[in-house]
Amino acid sequence: MTIGGWITFSLSVGAFTALFVWCIYMVITAKKNPDDKMVGFSDINSEMDMKIEREDTRVR
C-alpha cells in the first residue's frame, strides 16, 4: 500500500475509533433524571389498548 493509502486508512480508523469512544463515554457519563420511567413493551401495549378503547367509545 502506498503512503497515501496508509494515511487515509489511519485517518479513517482513527476517526471511527474516536467517535466510538466518545459515544461510549457519553452513554456512561449521562446523568439520569429520577423522574424518567423505563417503559417496556407491556406498558406500550397497554397505552395503545387504552387509546383504541377511547377511540371506540367516541365512535359509538
HELIX and SHEET records of a PDB file:
HELIX    1   1 ILE A    3  ILE A   28  1                                  26    
HELIX    2   2 PHE A   41  VAL A   59  1                                  19    
END                                                                             
